Amino acid sequence: MTTMFDVGNKVAAKAVQLCRPEVIAAYPITPQTVIVEELARMVETGELSAEYLRVESEHSVMASTCAAASMGIRTFTATSSQGLAFMHEMLHWASLSRLPIVMINVNRALGPGWSIWVDETDSLSQRDTGWIQIYCSTAQEIFDTIIQSFKLAEHRDVQLPVMINFSAFTISHTMMPVEIVTQEDVDSFLPPFHPYWKLDWRNPVTFGNVLSDDYYMEKRFTMQQGMERAVQLIPEIAREYEQRFGRYHGGLIEEYLIDDAEFILLATSAVGSEAKVAVDNLRQKGYNVGLARLRVFRPFPVEALRNIGQGRSFIVLDRNISVGSGGIVYHETRSAVMGVKGCRVYGYLAGVGGRDVTYEDIEGMALQVVNGAMDPDVVGWWDLKT
């Protein structure tokens, strides 16, 4: 095992290389471009044996990866923001076809106004496409999660694509030390991909054809079953990885100082990391506040949140907005914990469009709730200029 000191995007590319994808389709878009550039360099220099497809748009990127995955080939791509939105049609195709594609989405605000900074609306607006969604808070977590995600996506009981998300610039372009495992170690953890079905001219089958109403609902049902199985498999794979390599970032949720907490901050990605500092400071001031960092948004960890929420209040920090509704994680959380005794859910929109969210900001939001200055039925806008 060696140590790599580099930006999150290059760490991600290194993890992908170790997973031995055979096809990579790419179209550059800030702030993920470094990932596909680094993979292109690896292919060019022979460090990675893969077919690298330079296509004309993100829609074609996902169409290409769908085609490759249908042939039983391990595939990868990366995108951000408008690129992810452009892929929308093919995201449905990938999941309904049960193709185990792994994709990185570096969270970036959607335009207009044109923005290259972090906002999670891009990925969260794809929540109904049937993709597993995982959110990372450090470069080390990105590295480890990519390796685990290929194993998850290709598992016989799941067979669904995985979208790994992390914050633009705060993580994608920030240098951090990361422990890198060897190729042999990854090979022992992640065996070669052997699909359970594939396109084969010697054994032709119909793929993606018209499906009548006699079967369509059942196809969706099997996707739901795959998502439900992922609820158990994500923690299991994470624990297996910990046993082999000594690192564990949480299964569905990373819990931080919640045992005696009366109020639980619920956040994702970079804000989730920053919230740990806020929790430490609030504890020093005598406030029983903890953190549940949401790692997995799809499948949504309903039972885990219901267990954590018994007799406690959640303070949800959303770096996104569903216009006309509010914070996406806030509403999902309220739905999940409905009927849980003593559980109230407070919500804030913070850092939308990339505005910095500091630990002081998080402390301020928490103290408003703790001191009774917030209504759980009203989503607050933090640091809103008026």
Stockholm file with secondary structure:
# STOCKHOLM 1.0

chainA/1-386         MTTMFDVGNKVAAKAVQLCRPEVIAAYPITPQTVIVEELARMVETGELSAEYLRVESEHSVMASTCAAASMGIRTFTATSSQGLAFMHEMLHWASLSRLPIVMINVNRALGPGWSIWVDETDSLSQRDTGWIQIYCSTAQEIFDTIIQSFKLAEHRDVQLPVMINFSAFTISHTMMPVEIVTQEDVDSFLPPFHPYWKLDWRNPVTFGNVLSDDYYMEKRFTMQQGMERAVQLIPEIAREYEQRFGRYHGGLIEEYLIDDAEFILLATSAVGSEAKVAVDNLRQKGYNVGLARLRVFRPFPVEALRNIGQGRSFIVLDRNISVGSGGIVYHETRSAVMGVKGCRVYGYLAGVGGRDVTYEDIEGMALQVVNGAMDPDVVGWWDLKT
#=GR chainA/1-386 SS CEEEEEEHHHHHHHHHHHTCCSEEEECCCTTTHHHHHHHHHHHHHTSSCCEEEECSSHHHHHHHHHHHHHTTCCEEEEECHHHHHHTHHHHHHHHHTTCCCEEEEEECCCSSSCCCSCCTHHHHTTTTSSCEEEECSSHHHHHHHHHHHHHHHHSTTTCCCEEEEEETTTTTTCEEEEEECCHHHHHHHSCCCCCSSCCCTTSCCCCSCCCCTTTHHHHHHHHHHHHHHHHHHHHHHHHHHHHHHSCCCCSSEEEESCTTCSEEEEECHHHHHHHHHHHHHHHHTTCCEEEEEECEEESCCHHHHHHHTTTCEEEEEESCCBTTTBCHHHHHHHHHTTTCTTCEEEEEECSGGGCCCCHHHHHHHHHHHHTTCCCTTSCEETTCCC
#=GC SS_cons         CEEEEEEHHHHHHHHHHHTCCSEEEECCCTTTHHHHHHHHHHHHHTSSCCEEEECSSHHHHHHHHHHHHHTTCCEEEEECHHHHHHTHHHHHHHHHTTCCCEEEEEECCCSSSCCCSCCTHHHHTTTTSSCEEEECSSHHHHHHHHHHHHHHHHSTTTCCCEEEEEETTTTTTCEEEEEECCHHHHHHHSCCCCCSSCCCTTSCCCCSCCCCTTTHHHHHHHHHHHHHHHHHHHHHHHHHHHHHHSCCCCSSEEEESCTTCSEEEEECHHHHHHHHHHHHHHHHTTCCEEEEEECEEESCCHHHHHHHTTTCEEEEEESCCBTTTBCHHHHHHHHHTTTCTTCEEEEEECSGGGCCCCHHHHHHHHHHHHTTCCCTTSCEETTCCC
//
